[in-house]
């Protein structure tokens, strides 16, 4: 059995490294997306490992983008998850 330190245990529990989505201050942060399917100022569709995310809003813009992460700004009206 692997010994985990208390700090590492909570880090793994609270911070899932597979994927996550965080919404704050009219921004949406997506970690570990696979594909950007659609991009417009009213809708963004992303493929994640286990589901598809649809973000609906007004004036949606990608402010930062890497191979794994996106930061989307705008007035976010709805975030929908579709499991395949």
N, C-alpha and C positions, 0 to 999 in steps of 0.2 A: 504494500500500500504506500502511495506517495505521500510524504509529509508536506502539507501546505502551511505556510506561515499565515497567521491571522490576517495580516494585511493583504496578502495575495488571494486568500479565500474571498474576502469582501470585494476586492477589485474584480475578480472573475464573476462574482455573483451580481454586482451592480453594473458592470460594464461588459456587456456581451460583445465580443469582438467579431461575431459573424456579420451582423448588420444592425443598424439602428437609425431612427428618425427622431429628430428633436425640433420642436417648434418653439420659437421665442421672438418677441419684438418684430412681428411681421417678417420673420425669416424662418426658413425651414432648412435644416442641415440633414443631409442623407449620407450615411457611411456605408460603403461596400455595395454600391449598385453595380449591376452587370451591363446594362444597356440603357441608353436614352432613346426611347421609342418615338416620342413626339415632343416638340417644343413650340409653344406659341405664347402670346402674352396673356392668354386666358386658361391654358391647359398644358400641363407637363405630365408625361407618362414615362415611368421608369420600370425596368425589369430588375427585380431583386432575385436572390437565389430561390426563395420559396413562394414568392408572390409578386404581383404587379401593383404598383402604386400610381394612382391618378390624383394629381393635385389640380384643383380648380380655383381660380381666383381672378384678380384684376391686376394688370400691370406686372405680371410675373416676369422676373429676369434672373438669369444665372449670374451671380456676382463673382463666384469663385468655382473653379472646376479642376479636379485632378482625375487620375485614373480610377480612384476609389471614392472620392467625395464630391458632393455638390453643395453649394450654398445658394439657396433660392430666396429672393426678396420679392415683396409685393403684398397685396392684400389677399391673404389666403382665406378662401371661403369654405373649402371642403378638401379633405384628404381621404381617399377611398382605397381600401385594400382588397384585391381580388386574388384568392388562392386558387391555383390551378389544380 
